[in-house]
Each structure stands twice: as C-alpha cells, then as structure tokens.
Amino acid sequence: MTYKEYFEKCKECNKCRLRATATQVIPGDGDENADILFIGEAPGKNEDIEGVPFCGAAGKFLDELLASIDLKRDDVYISNMVKCRPPGNRDPQPDEISACKPWTNELIKIIKPKIFVLLGRFAMGKFFPDFKISQVHGKAYKKWDRTFVVMYHPAVALYNGSFRETLINDMKILKKILDGDESDIEVIEEKKSEIQKLLEKSREEKNSKKDSKTQMGLGL
C-alpha cells in the first residue's frame, strides 16, 4: 500500500464507534519519508475540525518542543493511536485502539521510522505494555533495531504547568540521539513480535525494490 492509498482508505474507515461522533478520520500529518514518527493518543476538538493531528494547544507546545531541538513538523511524521476524536476528549477504549491498530501498523510499514517518539501512556502501551510512564518518561530504548523515546503527552503541561520543564528536558534525549550519542539508550532483547515482523518485512521490501532498480540499470 502506498502512503496515498493508506491515507485515502484510512479516511473512509468506520470500524469503531468513534467514527459516528467524529467529524472526520485523521490518519496523520508530516513527512512520509521521515526517520522520526511521533505517536500520540487521539485527536482533540481542534484536530477533529481541522483534520490535522496536534493542531490545538497541545500541538503548539509540541511545536515548541520540536523547535527546542532544532526540528520542525516537516521533519517528522505525527499520528495518534486512534484516528478519530473520542467524545468529550475521553480516553480511547481498548476496543477502539484495537480497531485502529491495523492503520497504525500500516503507517509504520509505510514510513519505516528509525525512531519512535511515544507521547503518553497509550502510545507507550503499544510497544511497552508493562511500563509505567511515570517511571520511564525521558528514557530511550532500543529493540527490533529501532529506537523508542518515551515522553509524557504534551497535553499534561496544559493542566499542570510543572510538566512543561519535564517535557523540555525529556526532549533532550532525542536531540542527543540525533547528534549521534546513543550512550543513554537501553537495549531490550525480547522474542520476535508482530511489530518486529512488520519492520523486517518493510526492510525486505525496500531492499527488494533497490535490487530491482539496480538490475534494471545494469540491463539485467
């Protein structure tokens, strides 16, 4: 599936109850070839209207966080665990996250990010279900040959100003990694999972396309 196909098909999704109350489906936004994928929780009121993730107050703070390490939205890709706004901005329910799971997995397959930035406990739970965000925020992990940075969701700073400094500090580990220093990354070894298989398949398909282009160039 190409990114365009993913985007168009995701926009038509009605697999869970959220679509009935949401204005629109919001697949994501940013550079489809980005090395960094930010994953949040769910669209809010402004996102539901505009059709762009993180375009409200939390999004403005995310822009500040990106700017603090010399990044812009155009440098990354941003999406959410569920692509439709939950009524009243409530937490997404397990069955809603499950219904949206194929779209999140397909996005990962298409973008093939090298670094995942997990914003909040719902995004963290997809990859590290046994972690507690209060204990691991601001830390980085490596597994499946990918790097994962865990952070609080930017929205927490809107309700508790003390979290602003926490998030700004947590963002620094991403900057450190991008600068080539991986000394703070904890390597986690675990059995092959669905996500690892997905990433390996994406890598194989990418290498296969490169080989085909090389052969065509050589006239083989």
FENFEN-V543601 format. One record per pair of residues at least 12 apart in sequence whose ideal C-beta (glycine too) atoms are under 6 Angstrom apart, sorted by the first residue. I is the first residue (numbers start at 1). GAP is how many residues later the second one is. If there is no record, write none. Layout:
# FENFEN-V543601
{{I	GAP} {I	GAP}}
This chain:
# FENFEN-V543601
{{3	29} {3	107} {6	100} {6	104} {7	20} {10	15} {10	17} {10	93} {11	14} {13	12} {15	84} {16	80} {16	83} {18	66} {18	78} {19	65} {21	66} {22	26} {22	62} {22	63} {23	25} {24	27} {25	58} {25	59} {26	17} {26	21} {26	25} {26	27} {26	57} {27	56} {28	51} {29	23} {29	24} {29	49} {30	43} {30	46} {30	47} {30	48} {31	43} {31	46} {34	42} {34	43} {35	79} {36	40} {36	79} {37	40} {37	74} {37	76} {37	79} {38	38} {38	40} {38	79} {39	40} {39	79} {39	84} {40	40} {40	79} {41	39} {41	40} {41	79} {41	81} {41	112} {42	38} {42	40} {42	44} {42	50} {43	42} {44	12} {44	45} {48	37} {53	25} {53	27} {54	24} {57	101} {58	96} {58	97} {61	93} {61	96} {62	92} {65	106} {68	100} {68	103} {69	102} {69	106} {77	34} {79	28} {81	16} {81	41} {81	42} {82	14} {82	15} {82	18} {83	17} {105	93} {109	89} {109	93} {112	90} {115	32} {116	32} {117	32} {118	32} {119	32} {119	34} {120	33} {121	12} {124	26} {127	21} {136	14} {137	13} {137	14} {137	15} {137	33} {138	32} {140	33} {140	44} {140	45} {141	45} {141	47} {142	43} {142	45} {143	45} {144	52} {144	55} {149	25} {151	19} {152	15}}
